[in-house]
Amino acid sequence: MIRIILISVFTAFTVSSCYYDNYQELYPQQGSCDTTNVTFSNDVWPVINGTCTGCHSGSAPSGNVSLSNYSEIAAAAGNGSLMGTIRHEAGYSPMPKGGGKLTDCEIKKLEIWIANGTPDN
Ligand code: HEC
């Protein structure tokens, strides 16, 4: 009888710890921000194109700032206005105008892209 109890306790413990290990392996990014391999095309362009180009493109872009391609976005990153406006820093007009601030994860990815030297990748 004691042996059966010991075996079932051991089995329950082993099975639950296996499940936990697998969960960690299968969902490593659950609830966190995946900042491995940040690229312009996968991480930067979708955010800018989704939240900024509506106003910042075309023949008369808002604030005379166009953000419709790589070189324009890299230029805004280089002069500080991209992160200044996105982080709502003093001295910059908070962007996206009239919309919610970008998520911490989106901002972090932009920061990493800039820290990497704004590669066109
Ligand atoms: C609804 C329209 C709209 C959207 C969306 C928008 N902007 Fe703007 N943006 C403006 C206007 C209008 C100005 C001119 C300054 C002002 O009115 O605040 C401006 C100005 C700017 C400037 C120059 C102002 C400064 O302080 O340097 C930058 C840089 C900028 N926007 C970046 C962005 C970025 C990055 C996004 C996306 C995260 C974005 N904007 C989204 C309308 C918009």
Backbone and ligand atoms as CSV (ligand in chain L), in Angstrom:
chain,resi,resn,atom,element,x,y,z
A,1,MET,N,N,0.845,-1.219,0.000
A,1,MET,CA,C,0.000,0.000,0.000
A,1,MET,C,C,0.867,1.251,0.000
A,2,ILE,N,N,1.831,1.313,0.911
A,2,ILE,CA,C,2.775,2.441,0.974
A,2,ILE,C,C,3.476,2.606,-0.366
A,3,ARG,N,N,3.837,1.467,-0.950
A,3,ARG,CA,C,4.563,1.526,-2.217
A,3,ARG,C,C,3.700,2.175,-3.312
A,4,ILE,N,N,2.423,1.831,-3.326
A,4,ILE,CA,C,1.530,2.409,-4.338
A,4,ILE,C,C,1.417,3.918,-4.152
A,5,ILE,N,N,1.304,4.337,-2.908
A,5,ILE,CA,C,1.199,5.781,-2.644
A,5,ILE,C,C,2.471,6.486,-3.097
A,6,LEU,N,N,3.606,5.910,-2.739
A,6,LEU,CA,C,4.878,6.531,-3.131
A,6,LEU,C,C,4.983,6.646,-4.647
A,7,ILE,N,N,4.596,5.558,-5.324
A,7,ILE,CA,C,4.684,5.578,-6.784
A,7,ILE,C,C,3.752,6.637,-7.366
A,8,SER,N,N,2.539,6.719,-6.819
A,8,SER,CA,C,1.639,7.722,-7.410
A,8,SER,C,C,2.105,9.147,-7.118
A,9,VAL,N,N,2.659,9.383,-5.931
A,9,VAL,CA,C,3.176,10.721,-5.633
A,9,VAL,C,C,4.331,11.036,-6.588
A,10,PHE,N,N,5.231,10.077,-6.742
A,10,PHE,CA,C,6.377,10.276,-7.621
A,10,PHE,C,C,5.914,10.546,-9.053
A,11,THR,N,N,4.937,9.730,-9.499
A,11,THR,CA,C,4.446,9.889,-10.866
A,11,THR,C,C,3.800,11.258,-11.063
A,12,ALA,N,N,2.983,11.657,-10.111
A,12,ALA,CA,C,2.303,12.945,-10.229
A,12,ALA,C,C,3.343,14.062,-10.309
A,13,PHE,N,N,4.362,13.974,-9.469
A,13,PHE,CA,C,5.391,15.012,-9.451
A,13,PHE,C,C,6.130,15.054,-10.796
A,14,THR,N,N,6.515,13.875,-11.290
A,14,THR,CA,C,7.257,13.809,-12.548
A,14,THR,C,C,6.422,14.338,-13.703
A,15,VAL,N,N,5.184,13.897,-13.757
A,15,VAL,CA,C,4.333,14.316,-14.866
A,15,VAL,C,C,4.130,15.824,-14.835
A,16,SER,N,N,3.884,16.382,-13.648
A,16,SER,CA,C,3.620,17.821,-13.617
A,16,SER,C,C,4.884,18.612,-13.942
A,17,SER,N,N,6.067,18.138,-13.521
A,17,SER,CA,C,7.261,18.911,-13.842
A,17,SER,C,C,7.592,18.803,-15.331
A,18,CYS,N,N,7.279,17.660,-15.938
A,18,CYS,CA,C,7.467,17.525,-17.384
A,18,CYS,C,C,6.567,18.502,-18.110
A,19,TYR,N,N,5.338,18.565,-17.679
A,19,TYR,CA,C,4.395,19.461,-18.347
A,19,TYR,C,C,4.903,20.904,-18.263
A,20,TYR,N,N,5.409,21.262,-17.094
A,20,TYR,CA,C,5.902,22.629,-16.910
A,20,TYR,C,C,7.087,22.892,-17.852
A,21,ASP,N,N,8.025,21.938,-17.930
A,21,ASP,CA,C,9.181,22.107,-18.823
A,21,ASP,C,C,8.726,22.316,-20.256
A,22,ASN,N,N,7.803,21.451,-20.691
A,22,ASN,CA,C,7.337,21.555,-22.072
A,22,ASN,C,C,6.659,22.891,-22.332
A,23,TYR,N,N,5.905,23.323,-21.370
A,23,TYR,CA,C,5.205,24.593,-21.534
A,23,TYR,C,C,6.224,25.712,-21.763
A,24,GLN,N,N,7.284,25.701,-20.965
A,24,GLN,CA,C,8.315,26.735,-21.112
A,24,GLN,C,C,8.976,26.656,-22.485
A,25,GLU,N,N,9.191,25.429,-22.957
A,25,GLU,CA,C,9.848,25.252,-24.249
A,25,GLU,C,C,8.941,25.653,-25.399
A,26,LEU,N,N,7.667,25.298,-25.251
A,26,LEU,CA,C,6.738,25.540,-26.358
A,26,LEU,C,C,6.332,26.998,-26.469
A,27,TYR,N,N,6.232,27.694,-25.341
A,27,TYR,CA,C,5.760,29.078,-25.381
A,27,TYR,C,C,6.742,30.026,-24.696
A,28,PRO,N,N,7.980,30.125,-25.204
A,28,PRO,CA,C,8.980,30.932,-24.509
A,28,PRO,C,C,8.623,32.414,-24.490
A,29,GLN,N,N,7.804,32.874,-25.441
A,29,GLN,CA,C,7.519,34.310,-25.510
A,29,GLN,C,C,6.193,34.679,-24.865
A,30,GLN,N,N,5.558,33.714,-24.225
A,30,GLN,CA,C,4.277,33.983,-23.596
A,30,GLN,C,C,4.375,35.169,-22.646
A,31,GLY,N,N,3.617,36.214,-22.914
A,31,GLY,CA,C,3.599,37.352,-22.022
A,31,GLY,C,C,4.848,38.209,-22.056
A,32,SER,N,N,5.742,37.976,-23.013
A,32,SER,CA,C,6.924,38.816,-23.067
A,32,SER,C,C,7.103,39.342,-24.485
A,33,CYS,N,N,8.193,40.042,-24.718
A,33,CYS,CA,C,8.397,40.715,-25.991
A,33,CYS,C,C,9.579,40.063,-26.707
A,34,ASP,N,N,9.349,39.504,-27.873
A,34,ASP,CA,C,10.415,38.816,-28.607
A,34,ASP,C,C,11.274,39.837,-29.357
A,35,THR,N,N,12.460,40.099,-28.830
A,35,THR,CA,C,13.330,41.091,-29.461
A,35,THR,C,C,14.548,40.440,-30.119
A,36,THR,N,N,14.449,39.116,-30.354
A,36,THR,CA,C,15.533,38.475,-31.088
A,36,THR,C,C,15.316,38.767,-32.564
A,37,ASN,N,N,16.395,39.065,-33.277
A,37,ASN,CA,C,16.302,39.245,-34.727
A,37,ASN,C,C,15.367,40.361,-35.160
A,38,VAL,N,N,15.504,41.523,-34.591
A,38,VAL,CA,C,14.679,42.661,-35.007
A,38,VAL,C,C,15.154,43.129,-36.384
A,39,THR,N,N,14.238,43.248,-37.330
A,39,THR,CA,C,14.609,43.737,-38.662
A,39,THR,C,C,13.682,44.876,-39.084
A,40,PHE,N,N,14.144,45.639,-40.080
A,40,PHE,CA,C,13.318,46.736,-40.588
A,40,PHE,C,C,12.017,46.189,-41.170
A,41,SER,N,N,12.129,45.166,-42.029
A,41,SER,CA,C,10.932,44.698,-42.732
A,41,SER,C,C,9.939,43.967,-41.827
A,42,ASN,N,N,10.434,43.248,-40.812
A,42,ASN,CA,C,9.511,42.487,-39.957
A,42,ASN,C,C,8.985,43.278,-38.762
A,43,ASP,N,N,9.785,44.199,-38.248
A,43,ASP,CA,C,9.421,44.842,-36.982
A,43,ASP,C,C,9.184,46.347,-37.079
A,44,VAL,N,N,9.981,47.033,-37.885
A,44,VAL,CA,C,9.872,48.489,-37.943
A,44,VAL,C,C,8.801,48.919,-38.943
A,45,TRP,N,N,8.926,48.464,-40.184
A,45,TRP,CA,C,7.996,48.893,-41.225
A,45,TRP,C,C,6.527,48.616,-40.895
A,46,PRO,N,N,6.173,47.414,-40.387
A,46,PRO,CA,C,4.754,47.180,-40.088
A,46,PRO,C,C,4.198,48.165,-39.056
A,47,VAL,N,N,4.997,48.561,-38.074
A,47,VAL,CA,C,4.529,49.504,-37.049
A,47,VAL,C,C,4.359,50.896,-37.646
A,48,ILE,N,N,5.385,51.362,-38.376
A,48,ILE,CA,C,5.311,52.714,-38.953
A,48,ILE,C,C,4.207,52.765,-40.015
A,49,ASN,N,N,4.168,51.755,-40.844
A,49,ASN,CA,C,3.168,51.744,-41.911
A,49,ASN,C,C,1.756,51.644,-41.334
A,50,GLY,N,N,1.613,50.924,-40.237
A,50,GLY,CA,C,0.294,50.756,-39.639
A,50,GLY,C,C,-0.164,51.967,-38.842
A,51,THR,N,N,0.757,52.760,-38.297
A,51,THR,CA,C,0.340,53.841,-37.396
A,51,THR,C,C,0.748,55.243,-37.838
A,52,CYS,N,N,1.671,55.377,-38.787
A,52,CYS,CA,C,2.201,56.712,-39.104
A,52,CYS,C,C,1.984,57.157,-40.549
A,53,THR,N,N,2.100,56.243,-41.493
A,53,THR,CA,C,2.097,56.672,-42.900
A,53,THR,C,C,0.744,57.217,-43.345
A,54,GLY,N,N,-0.318,56.891,-42.623
A,54,GLY,CA,C,-1.617,57.461,-42.964
A,54,GLY,C,C,-1.544,58.983,-43.026
A,55,CYS,N,N,-0.776,59.593,-42.126
A,55,CYS,CA,C,-0.609,61.053,-42.115
A,55,CYS,C,C,0.728,61.467,-42.728
A,56,HIS,N,N,1.729,60.594,-42.617
A,56,HIS,CA,C,3.087,60.973,-43.035
A,56,HIS,C,C,3.497,60.328,-44.350
A,57,SER,N,N,2.708,60.557,-45.381
A,57,SER,CA,C,3.086,60.110,-46.727
A,57,SER,C,C,2.303,60.953,-47.729
A,58,GLY,N,N,2.572,60.742,-48.991
A,58,GLY,CA,C,1.854,61.468,-50.030
A,58,GLY,C,C,2.487,62.820,-50.336
A,59,SER,N,N,1.742,63.651,-51.097
A,59,SER,CA,C,2.325,64.907,-51.575
A,59,SER,C,C,2.359,65.988,-50.491
A,60,ALA,N,N,1.498,65.880,-49.472
A,60,ALA,CA,C,1.503,66.880,-48.409
A,60,ALA,C,C,1.486,66.192,-47.047
A,61,PRO,N,N,2.594,65.529,-46.658
A,61,PRO,CA,C,2.610,64.793,-45.382
A,61,PRO,C,C,2.500,65.731,-44.192
A,62,SER,N,N,1.831,65.280,-43.131
A,62,SER,CA,C,1.663,66.089,-41.914
A,62,SER,C,C,3.014,66.546,-41.376
A,63,GLY,N,N,3.076,67.785,-40.942
A,63,GLY,CA,C,4.302,68.326,-40.369
A,63,GLY,C,C,5.456,68.339,-41.350
A,64,ASN,N,N,5.149,68.123,-42.638
A,64,ASN,CA,C,6.183,68.048,-43.672
A,64,ASN,C,C,7.163,66.911,-43.417
A,65,VAL,N,N,6.707,65.891,-42.691
A,65,VAL,CA,C,7.557,64.734,-42.389
A,65,VAL,C,C,6.961,63.523,-43.094
A,66,SER,N,N,7.707,62.961,-44.044
A,66,SER,CA,C,7.236,61.759,-44.724
A,66,SER,C,C,7.954,60.539,-44.152
A,67,LEU,N,N,7.182,59.487,-43.869
A,67,LEU,CA,C,7.747,58.248,-43.304
A,67,LEU,C,C,7.279,57.062,-44.144
A,68,SER,N,N,7.424,57.203,-45.470
A,68,SER,CA,C,6.823,56.197,-46.341
A,68,SER,C,C,7.818,55.196,-46.917
A,69,ASN,N,N,9.078,55.300,-46.545
A,69,ASN,CA,C,10.033,54.279,-47.006
A,69,ASN,C,C,11.217,54.212,-46.049
A,70,TYR,N,N,12.114,53.254,-46.325
A,70,TYR,CA,C,13.242,53.031,-45.428
A,70,TYR,C,C,14.064,54.292,-45.190
A,71,SER,N,N,14.471,55.005,-46.273
A,71,SER,CA,C,15.405,56.112,-46.067
A,71,SER,C,C,14.776,57.267,-45.291
A,72,GLU,N,N,13.472,57.494,-45.491
A,72,GLU,CA,C,12.807,58.558,-44.729
A,72,GLU,C,C,12.703,58.184,-43.244
A,73,ILE,N,N,12.427,56.922,-42.967
A,73,ILE,CA,C,12.314,56.477,-41.573
A,73,ILE,C,C,13.688,56.498,-40.903
A,74,ALA,N,N,14.716,56.055,-41.651
A,74,ALA,CA,C,16.071,56.071,-41.097
A,74,ALA,C,C,16.515,57.504,-40.812
A,75,ALA,N,N,16.124,58.459,-41.679
A,75,ALA,CA,C,16.492,59.861,-41.460
A,75,ALA,C,C,15.830,60.395,-40.198
A,76,ALA,N,N,14.538,60.065,-39.994
A,76,ALA,CA,C,13.828,60.519,-38.789
A,76,ALA,C,C,14.434,59.867,-37.539
A,77,ALA,N,N,14.882,58.616,-37.675
A,77,ALA,CA,C,15.549,57.951,-36.549
A,77,ALA,C,C,16.861,58.670,-36.255
A,78,GLY,N,N,17.584,59.034,-37.312
A,78,GLY,CA,C,18.890,59.654,-37.150
A,78,GLY,C,C,18.839,61.037,-36.512
A,79,ASN,N,N,17.794,61.821,-36.783
A,79,ASN,CA,C,17.762,63.161,-36.193
A,79,ASN,C,C,17.031,63.186,-34.841
A,80,GLY,N,N,16.628,62.015,-34.347
A,80,GLY,CA,C,16.036,61.932,-33.006
A,80,GLY,C,C,14.534,62.145,-32.960
A,81,SER,N,N,13.942,62.626,-34.072
A,81,SER,CA,C,12.518,62.965,-34.009
A,81,SER,C,C,11.637,61.717,-33.959
A,82,LEU,N,N,12.105,60.620,-34.545
A,82,LEU,CA,C,11.279,59.404,-34.542
A,82,LEU,C,C,11.009,58.945,-33.108
A,83,MET,N,N,12.078,58.721,-32.335
A,83,MET,CA,C,11.882,58.241,-30.964
A,83,MET,C,C,11.386,59.349,-30.045
A,84,GLY,N,N,11.778,60.595,-30.327
A,84,GLY,CA,C,11.302,61.714,-29.512
A,84,GLY,C,C,9.789,61.823,-29.540
A,85,THR,N,N,9.224,61.701,-30.742
A,85,THR,CA,C,7.764,61.807,-30.862
A,85,THR,C,C,7.086,60.546,-30.329
A,86,ILE,N,N,7.662,59.367,-30.632
A,86,ILE,CA,C,7.044,58.101,-30.223
A,86,ILE,C,C,7.107,57.907,-28.710
A,87,ARG,N,N,8.216,58.341,-28.085
A,87,ARG,CA,C,8.334,58.198,-26.624
A,87,ARG,C,C,7.665,59.358,-25.885
A,88,HIS,N,N,7.091,60.279,-26.622
A,88,HIS,CA,C,6.422,61.458,-26.050
A,88,HIS,C,C,7.397,62.274,-25.207
A,89,GLU,N,N,8.590,62.505,-25.755
A,89,GLU,CA,C,9.603,63.283,-25.033
A,89,GLU,C,C,9.299,64.775,-25.131
A,90,ALA,N,N,9.778,65.501,-24.128
A,90,ALA,CA,C,9.604,66.956,-24.114
A,90,ALA,C,C,10.260,67.545,-25.359
A,91,GLY,N,N,9.597,68.530,-25.963
A,91,GLY,CA,C,10.169,69.173,-27.144
A,91,GLY,C,C,9.702,68.546,-28.443
A,92,TYR,N,N,9.002,67.423,-28.361
A,92,TYR,CA,C,8.475,66.767,-29.557
A,92,TYR,C,C,6.961,66.688,-29.468
A,93,SER,N,N,6.338,66.715,-30.628
A,93,SER,CA,C,4.901,66.541,-30.692
A,93,SER,C,C,4.593,65.053,-30.502
A,94,PRO,N,N,3.775,64.673,-29.512
A,94,PRO,CA,C,3.541,63.241,-29.253
A,94,PRO,C,C,2.846,62.539,-30.426
A,95,MET,N,N,3.405,61.395,-30.832
A,95,MET,CA,C,2.865,60.625,-31.959
A,95,MET,C,C,2.595,59.197,-31.533
A,96,PRO,N,N,1.700,58.479,-32.195
A,96,PRO,CA,C,0.843,58.941,-33.283
A,96,PRO,C,C,-0.186,59.965,-32.795
A,97,LYS,N,N,-0.323,61.042,-33.551
A,97,LYS,CA,C,-1.204,62.137,-33.163
A,97,LYS,C,C,-2.646,61.649,-33.039
A,98,GLY,N,N,-3.261,61.933,-31.902
A,98,GLY,CA,C,-4.652,61.559,-31.691
A,98,GLY,C,C,-4.868,60.084,-31.426
A,99,GLY,N,N,-3.792,59.291,-31.420
A,99,GLY,CA,C,-3.940,57.858,-31.165
A,99,GLY,C,C,-3.218,57.469,-29.898
A,100,GLY,N,N,-3.360,56.248,-29.473
A,100,GLY,CA,C,-2.671,55.772,-28.274
A,100,GLY,C,C,-1.186,55.626,-28.540
A,101,LYS,N,N,-0.404,55.722,-27.484
A,101,LYS,CA,C,1.035,55.518,-27.587
A,101,LYS,C,C,1.303,54.090,-28.086
A,102,LEU,N,N,2.393,53.927,-28.819
A,102,LEU,CA,C,2.785,52.580,-29.247
A,102,LEU,C,C,3.027,51.720,-27.995
A,103,THR,N,N,2.948,50.401,-28.158
A,103,THR,CA,C,3.159,49.523,-27.001
A,103,THR,C,C,4.637,49.532,-26.614
A,104,ASP,N,N,4.926,49.155,-25.368
A,104,ASP,CA,C,6.314,49.076,-24.899
A,104,ASP,C,C,7.131,48.157,-25.789
A,105,CYS,N,N,6.495,47.072,-26.251
A,105,CYS,CA,C,7.208,46.109,-27.090
A,105,CYS,C,C,7.575,46.737,-28.437
A,106,GLU,N,N,6.640,47.460,-29.040
A,106,GLU,CA,C,6.923,48.122,-30.321
A,106,GLU,C,C,8.035,49.154,-30.150
A,107,ILE,N,N,7.975,49.926,-29.074
A,107,ILE,CA,C,8.991,50.956,-28.824
A,107,ILE,C,C,10.359,50.301,-28.617
A,108,LYS,N,N,10.383,49.208,-27.867
A,108,LYS,CA,C,11.638,48.510,-27.609
A,108,LYS,C,C,12.265,48.010,-28.913
A,109,LYS,N,N,11.437,47.478,-29.807
A,109,LYS,CA,C,11.957,46.975,-31.088
A,109,LYS,C,C,12.545,48.115,-31.925
A,110,LEU,N,N,11.872,49.267,-31.928
A,110,LEU,CA,C,12.409,50.416,-32.660
A,110,LEU,C,C,13.747,50.841,-32.060
A,111,GLU,N,N,13.832,50.833,-30.739
A,111,GLU,CA,C,15.089,51.216,-30.071
A,111,GLU,C,C,16.215,50.261,-30.447
A,112,ILE,N,N,15.897,48.971,-30.502
A,112,ILE,CA,C,16.918,47.985,-30.863
A,112,ILE,C,C,17.371,48.188,-32.307
A,113,TRP,N,N,16.411,48.437,-33.196
A,113,TRP,CA,C,16.746,48.671,-34.610
A,113,TRP,C,C,17.682,49.876,-34.731
A,114,ILE,N,N,17.410,50.931,-33.970
A,114,ILE,CA,C,18.250,52.133,-34.018
A,114,ILE,C,C,19.622,51.850,-33.393
A,115,ALA,N,N,19.626,51.124,-32.277
A,115,ALA,CA,C,20.904,50.786,-31.634
A,115,ALA,C,C,21.767,49.925,-32.554
A,116,ASN,N,N,21.129,49.151,-33.413
A,116,ASN,CA,C,21.868,48.310,-34.375
A,116,ASN,C,C,22.368,49.110,-35.571
A,117,GLY,N,N,22.054,50.415,-35.628
A,117,GLY,CA,C,22.520,51.243,-36.736
A,117,GLY,C,C,21.524,51.363,-37.872
A,118,THR,N,N,20.228,51.248,-37.575
A,118,THR,CA,C,19.127,51.347,-38.551
A,118,THR,C,C,19.400,50.588,-39.850
A,119,PRO,N,N,19.671,49.269,-39.756
A,119,PRO,CA,C,19.937,48.498,-40.969
A,119,PRO,C,C,18.709,48.374,-41.879
A,120,ASP,N,N,18.950,48.331,-43.189
A,120,ASP,CA,C,17.870,48.145,-44.173
A,120,ASP,C,C,17.744,46.642,-44.425
A,121,ASN,N,N,17.108,45.947,-43.465
A,121,ASN,CA,C,17.059,44.482,-43.577
A,121,ASN,C,C,15.637,43.949,-43.455
L,1,HEC,C1,C,-3.501,61.598,-37.468
L,1,HEC,C2,C,-2.318,62.059,-38.177
L,1,HEC,C3,C,-0.943,61.660,-37.653
L,1,HEC,C4,C,-0.483,60.408,-37.333
L,1,HEC,C5,C,-1.259,59.089,-37.313
L,1,HEC,C6,C,0.921,60.557,-37.010
L,1,HEC,N1,N,1.286,61.865,-37.118
L,1,HEC,FE1,FE,3.170,62.642,-36.853
L,1,HEC,N2,N,2.446,64.507,-37.195
L,1,HEC,C7,C,1.147,64.836,-37.490
L,1,HEC,C8,C,1.010,66.291,-37.553
L,1,HEC,C9,C,-0.273,67.037,-37.858
L,1,HEC,C10,C,2.298,66.808,-37.291
L,1,HEC,C11,C,2.704,68.289,-37.244
L,1,HEC,C12,C,2.997,68.690,-35.812
L,1,HEC,C13,C,1.766,68.666,-34.959
L,1,HEC,O1,O,0.695,69.117,-35.392
L,1,HEC,O2,O,1.863,68.157,-33.839
L,1,HEC,C14,C,3.175,65.665,-37.098
L,1,HEC,C15,C,4.510,65.786,-36.825
L,1,HEC,C16,C,5.389,64.714,-36.722
L,1,HEC,C17,C,6.822,64.829,-36.580
L,1,HEC,C18,C,7.609,66.120,-36.530
L,1,HEC,C19,C,7.273,66.844,-35.226
L,1,HEC,C20,C,8.327,66.815,-34.215
L,1,HEC,O3,O,8.005,67.134,-33.039
L,1,HEC,O4,O,9.475,66.506,-34.526
L,1,HEC,C21,C,7.317,63.564,-36.488
L,1,HEC,C22,C,8.766,63.130,-36.345
L,1,HEC,C23,C,6.188,62.664,-36.538
L,1,HEC,N3,N,5.027,63.385,-36.685
L,1,HEC,C24,C,6.289,61.283,-36.422
L,1,HEC,C25,C,5.192,60.435,-36.410
L,1,HEC,C26,C,5.304,59.009,-36.141
L,1,HEC,C27,C,6.600,58.270,-35.888
L,1,HEC,C28,C,4.034,58.514,-36.190
L,1,HEC,C29,C,3.586,57.090,-35.951
L,1,HEC,C30,C,3.982,56.484,-34.683
L,1,HEC,C31,C,3.129,59.625,-36.481
L,1,HEC,N4,N,3.872,60.769,-36.577
L,1,HEC,C32,C,1.755,59.508,-36.618
L,1,HEC,C33,C,0.111,63.939,-37.703
L,1,HEC,C34,C,0.170,62.590,-37.499
